[in-house]
Amino acid sequence: MAKKYVLNAAVMTSTGTYKYEIIDDKTAQAWFAANPDWISMIGYPEAIQALKTLCGISVPLNRVSVDFEDGDEALVFRLSHRVDPGRKGKLGIDYQIQNHEFGILRFIAA
């Protein structure tokens, strides 16, 4: 059975074919409502707080890696641009909310 994840980066952890599409905040909220059994891979407390503000959802902190399998899908919450590595985890919730992007990452085939 395909798994659903929540990530803070659009990472391709397994060799294969992926599809990534940008979605808006309302579509992200609908994704959470339609997929109650998702697994958090969010590793930053600020991202968790921003997701709570944007989507009204509590996301557990879970700084681990994922290995995608055929059919797996992830809701990606990430910054819309790169930041200096020293600023990661120190940007503030408002900064995350004002500079975020949602996307859906699908692993199509190995």
C-alpha positions as CSV (number, residue, x, y, z in Angstrom):
1,M,0.0,0.0,0.0
2,A,1.3,3.4,-0.9
3,K,2.4,5.6,1.9
4,K,1.8,9.4,2.5
5,Y,4.5,11.6,3.9
6,V,4.9,15.2,5.0
7,L,8.3,16.6,4.1
8,N,10.2,19.9,4.4
9,A,12.1,19.3,1.2
10,A,11.3,17.8,-2.2
11,V,13.9,15.0,-1.9
12,M,14.3,12.1,-4.2
13,T,15.6,9.4,-1.9
14,S,15.1,6.4,-4.2
15,T,16.2,5.9,-7.8
16,G,13.2,6.3,-10.1
17,T,10.7,8.6,-11.7
18,Y,9.1,11.4,-9.7
19,K,6.5,14.1,-10.4
20,Y,6.4,17.4,-8.5
21,E,3.7,20.0,-8.7
22,I,3.2,23.2,-6.8
23,I,-0.1,23.5,-5.0
24,D,-1.8,26.3,-3.0
25,D,-2.6,26.5,0.7
26,K,-6.2,25.3,0.3
27,T,-5.1,22.3,-1.7
28,A,-2.6,21.5,1.0
29,Q,-5.4,21.7,3.6
30,A,-7.5,19.4,1.5
31,W,-4.6,16.9,1.2
32,F,-4.4,16.7,5.0
33,A,-8.1,16.1,5.2
34,A,-8.1,13.4,2.5
35,N,-5.0,11.6,3.9
36,P,-5.3,11.1,7.7
37,D,-2.6,8.4,7.9
38,W,0.4,10.5,6.8
39,I,3.9,10.2,8.3
40,S,5.8,13.3,9.3
41,M,9.4,13.7,8.1
42,I,9.5,17.3,9.3
43,G,12.7,18.1,11.1
44,Y,12.3,21.8,12.1
45,P,10.1,23.1,14.9
46,E,9.5,26.3,13.0
47,A,8.1,24.4,10.0
48,I,5.8,22.5,12.4
49,Q,4.5,25.7,13.9
50,A,4.0,27.3,10.4
51,L,2.1,24.2,9.2
52,K,-0.2,24.5,12.3
53,T,-0.9,28.2,11.4
54,L,-1.4,27.6,7.7
55,C,-3.3,24.3,7.8
56,G,-4.6,23.9,11.4
57,I,-2.8,20.5,11.7
58,S,-0.4,19.3,14.4
59,V,2.6,17.7,12.8
60,P,5.1,15.7,14.9
61,L,8.8,16.5,14.8
62,N,10.4,13.5,13.1
63,R,13.9,14.1,11.7
64,V,14.4,10.9,9.8
65,S,14.8,9.9,6.2
66,V,12.3,8.3,3.9
67,D,12.8,5.7,1.2
68,F,10.1,6.1,-1.4
69,E,8.4,3.0,-3.0
70,D,6.2,2.9,-6.0
71,G,3.0,4.9,-5.5
72,D,4.2,6.8,-2.4
73,E,3.3,10.5,-2.2
74,A,4.5,13.4,-0.1
75,L,3.1,16.8,0.8
76,V,6.1,19.1,0.7
77,F,6.2,22.2,2.8
78,R,9.4,24.2,2.0
79,L,10.8,27.6,1.7
80,S,10.5,29.1,-1.8
81,H,14.2,29.8,-1.9
82,R,17.5,28.7,-0.4
83,V,18.8,30.2,2.8
84,D,22.2,30.3,4.4
85,P,22.7,27.0,6.2
86,G,23.5,28.8,9.4
87,R,20.0,30.3,9.4
88,K,18.1,27.0,9.1
89,G,15.9,26.5,12.1
90,K,16.3,30.2,13.1
91,L,14.2,32.0,10.6
92,G,11.0,32.5,12.6
93,I,7.5,31.3,11.9
94,D,6.4,34.5,10.1
95,Y,9.4,34.2,7.7
96,Q,8.4,30.6,7.0
97,I,4.7,31.6,6.4
98,Q,5.6,34.5,4.1
99,N,8.2,32.5,2.1
100,H,6.7,29.0,1.8
101,E,5.7,26.8,-1.0
102,F,3.5,23.6,-0.9
103,G,3.9,20.9,-3.4
104,I,3.0,17.2,-4.0
105,L,5.9,14.9,-4.8
106,R,4.9,11.5,-6.3
107,F,7.1,8.5,-6.7
108,I,5.9,7.0,-10.0
109,A,8.2,4.1,-10.6
110,A,11.5,2.6,-9.6
